[in-house]
Amino acid sequence: MSSIVELNEALAILITVVVLSLVFGSGYILRGDLALYAIITVIAVIGVIPHELAHRWCARKMGSYSRYVLSPIGLVLTLITAIPWIPFKIIMPGFTLVVPSRYEPNYLKRLNGLSGYIGPLTNIVIASVSLATYALLVEVIAGLPWIVSTFLKLNSYINSWIAIFNLLPIPPLDGSKIWSWNPGVWITTFLLGIGLYVVSGYLIGVF
């Protein structure tokens, strides 16, 4: 079995979004809560596309070839954890392929570290903005509409989880590349992701 699936990049991203919407939203489908499933699908788009495009942008900016591809094994594992009763969710249906323009050790370390870092950092920024927006709106709007409140809290929760998962220092996840490049950056970013995850999880009643 090939380690990647060669598809049109836009189609590969679309498949990834659908799979992740099932990973986070399959329980809502079973309960017949299609409104929440729709919110989860929108959040999957917000969580995946900027993350992968950030990887690609950084790699290309550093002079390397880059595009998003599907991983057959990762796709299957991700779909398995879409079963609602499996508590731990795997998020690895695909990855951003990076082909270095040169093979100098220092360049490779920096390329892998920076291009790996910017993906989960994007999710942390999205989670932080959502959480801050929610806190601000709660203060200035009495009776914040359910759909707005739910979207902002879930957007923070899911994006922080995507960041945490990708930051795990286990190859081939982003965290292993960041740790190799700069452990201090990894520790700071991982702790920030954990903090956002705990706060947003508390707000939606997970903790």
Phi, psi and omega per residue, in radians:
M1 nan 2.321 3.135
S2 -1.165 2.592 -3.138
S3 -1.367 -0.209 3.073
I4 -2.401 2.806 3.051
V5 -1.976 2.095 -3.112
E6 -1.457 1.732 3.086
L7 -2.215 2.873 2.941
N8 -0.919 2.354 -3.028
E9 -1.036 -0.722 3.137
A10 -1.098 -0.688 3.124
L11 -1.173 -0.700 3.108
A12 -1.070 -0.726 3.111
I13 -1.165 -0.707 3.120
L14 -1.069 -0.767 3.112
I15 -1.085 -0.718 3.117
T16 -1.060 -0.768 -3.139
V17 -1.082 -0.772 -3.141
V18 -1.087 -0.777 -3.129
V19 -1.095 -0.777 -3.127
L20 -1.205 -0.546 3.070
S21 -1.124 -0.550 3.085
L22 -1.308 -0.680 3.138
V23 -1.017 -0.798 -3.092
F24 -1.610 -0.310 -3.005
G25 -2.076 0.016 -3.083
S26 -1.075 -0.606 3.110
G27 -1.095 -0.642 3.115
Y28 -1.202 -0.612 3.097
I29 -1.106 -0.793 -3.130
L30 -1.095 -0.568 3.123
R31 -1.472 -0.081 3.139
G32 1.354 0.298 3.142
D33 -1.615 1.385 -3.061
L34 -1.250 -0.422 3.106
A35 -1.127 -0.801 3.118
L36 -1.183 -0.624 3.096
Y37 -1.108 -0.686 3.103
A38 -1.101 -0.715 3.099
I39 -1.092 -0.752 3.132
I40 -1.071 -0.697 -3.134
T41 -1.109 -0.749 3.098
V42 -1.083 -0.721 -3.141
I43 -1.162 -0.630 3.091
A44 -1.056 -0.702 3.087
V45 -1.089 -0.821 -3.118
I46 -1.129 -0.620 -3.090
G47 -1.373 -0.552 -3.028
V48 -1.613 -0.907 -2.986
I49 -1.101 -0.879 3.104
P50 -1.063 -0.647 3.130
H51 -1.029 -0.926 -3.080
E52 -1.234 -0.665 3.120
L53 -1.182 -0.522 3.080
A54 -1.165 -0.772 3.041
H55 -0.945 -0.897 -3.056
R56 -1.104 -0.766 -3.130
W57 -1.040 -0.813 -3.098
C58 -1.111 -0.800 -3.134
A59 -1.079 -0.758 3.134
R60 -1.172 -0.649 3.122
K61 -1.079 -0.523 3.137
M62 -1.597 0.219 3.010
G63 1.534 0.230 -3.117
S64 -1.866 2.761 3.049
Y65 -1.370 2.431 -3.117
S66 -2.698 2.459 3.022
R67 -2.791 2.812 -3.129
Y68 -1.548 2.354 3.127
V69 -2.348 2.756 3.069
L70 -1.557 2.593 3.066
S71 -1.948 2.018 -3.095
P72 -0.975 -0.831 -3.119
I73 -1.158 -0.792 3.122
G74 -1.088 -0.655 3.131
L75 -1.115 -0.763 3.128
V76 -1.126 -0.799 -3.141
L77 -1.093 -0.693 3.120
T78 -1.115 -0.761 3.140
L79 -1.128 -0.634 3.106
I80 -1.051 -0.718 -3.123
T81 -1.372 0.013 3.007
A82 -1.295 -0.247 3.053
I83 -1.079 2.127 -2.989
P84 -0.953 -0.541 -3.035
W85 -1.454 -0.024 3.057
I86 -1.603 1.964 -3.001
P87 -1.268 -0.600 -3.087
F88 -1.603 2.150 -3.072
K89 -1.745 2.232 3.050
I90 -1.637 2.323 -3.087
I91 -2.192 1.412 3.132
M92 -2.610 0.871 3.132
P93 -1.222 -0.332 -3.139
G94 -2.890 -3.071 -3.139
F95 -2.748 2.851 3.088
T96 -1.555 1.963 3.140
L97 -1.268 2.300 3.109
V98 -2.184 2.101 3.094
V99 -1.926 1.917 -3.063
P100 -1.069 2.589 3.092
S101 -1.424 -0.340 3.060
R102 -2.684 2.801 -2.997
Y103 -2.009 0.827 3.035
E104 -1.497 2.304 -3.069
P105 -0.901 -0.817 -3.111
N106 -1.146 -0.702 3.120
Y107 -1.136 -0.770 -3.131
L108 -1.086 -0.741 -3.137
K109 -1.101 -0.760 -3.134
R110 -1.224 -0.735 3.115
L111 -1.037 -0.890 -3.126
N112 -1.125 -0.704 -3.125
G113 -1.162 -0.873 -3.098
L114 -1.207 -0.800 -3.127
S115 -1.174 -0.549 3.063
G116 -1.256 -0.679 -3.073
Y117 -1.179 -0.676 -2.984
I118 -1.205 -0.405 3.110
G119 -1.155 -1.092 3.095
P120 -1.100 -0.513 3.082
L121 -1.079 -0.663 3.096
T122 -1.058 -0.757 3.110
N123 -1.139 -0.651 3.116
I124 -1.160 -0.701 3.085
V125 -1.093 -0.783 3.126
I126 -1.072 -0.783 3.134
A127 -1.104 -0.728 -3.127
S128 -1.139 -0.766 3.129
V129 -1.116 -0.720 3.127
S130 -1.112 -0.768 -3.122
L131 -1.154 -0.744 3.134
A132 -1.151 -0.682 3.120
T133 -1.128 -0.729 3.107
Y134 -1.072 -0.825 -3.128
A135 -1.072 -0.684 -3.141
L136 -1.190 -0.802 -3.097
L137 -1.161 -0.623 3.105
V138 -1.077 -0.597 -3.119
E139 -1.313 -0.599 -3.005
V140 -1.801 -0.275 -3.113
I141 -2.103 2.072 3.081
A142 -1.376 2.226 -3.138
G143 1.246 0.992 3.128
L144 -0.991 2.241 -3.122
P145 -0.912 2.469 -3.085
W146 -0.974 -0.774 -3.054
I147 -1.147 -0.633 3.118
V148 -1.223 -0.826 -3.129
S149 -1.062 -0.815 -3.117
T150 -1.123 -0.766 3.141
F151 -1.059 -0.837 -3.075
L152 -1.126 -0.737 -3.131
K153 -1.204 -0.778 3.134
L154 -1.194 -0.613 3.116
N155 -1.092 -0.708 3.091
S156 -1.187 -0.765 -3.099
Y157 -1.098 -0.852 -3.065
I158 -1.262 -0.704 3.123
N159 -1.161 -0.639 3.095
S160 -1.188 -0.621 3.090
W161 -1.158 -0.742 3.094
I162 -1.041 -0.721 3.112
A163 -1.104 -0.837 -3.114
I164 -1.051 -0.811 -3.117
F165 -1.054 -0.816 -3.113
N166 -1.201 -0.389 -3.140
L167 -1.476 -0.117 3.094
L168 -1.010 2.257 -3.050
P169 -1.373 0.921 -3.104
I170 -2.149 2.110 3.089
P171 -1.020 2.448 0.117
P172 -1.707 0.369 -3.083
L173 -1.180 2.778 -3.097
D174 -0.982 -0.624 -3.062
G175 -1.015 -0.628 -3.133
S176 -1.157 -0.620 3.141
K177 -1.272 -0.698 -3.134
I178 -1.174 -0.750 -3.140
W179 -1.059 -0.740 3.122
S180 -1.126 -0.596 -3.102
W181 -1.408 -0.823 -3.063
N182 -2.761 1.631 -3.121
P183 -0.993 -0.614 -3.138
G184 -1.107 -0.733 3.089
V185 -1.108 -0.722 3.134
W186 -1.068 -0.856 -3.098
I187 -1.045 -0.831 -3.124
T188 -1.052 -0.816 -3.089
T189 -1.192 -0.702 -3.129
F190 -1.131 -0.766 3.119
L191 -1.115 -0.669 3.089
L192 -1.107 -0.743 3.101
G193 -1.066 -0.762 3.116
I194 -1.064 -0.780 3.138
G195 -1.049 -0.803 3.122
L196 -1.101 -0.692 -3.127
Y197 -1.129 -0.755 -3.117
V198 -1.173 -0.798 -3.121
V199 -1.115 -0.851 -3.119
S200 -1.191 -0.604 3.076
G201 -1.127 -0.654 3.079
Y202 -1.120 -0.705 -3.117
L203 -1.154 -0.588 -3.133
I204 -1.618 0.000 3.033
G205 1.560 0.267 3.125
V206 -1.300 -0.640 -3.141
F207 -1.857 nan nan
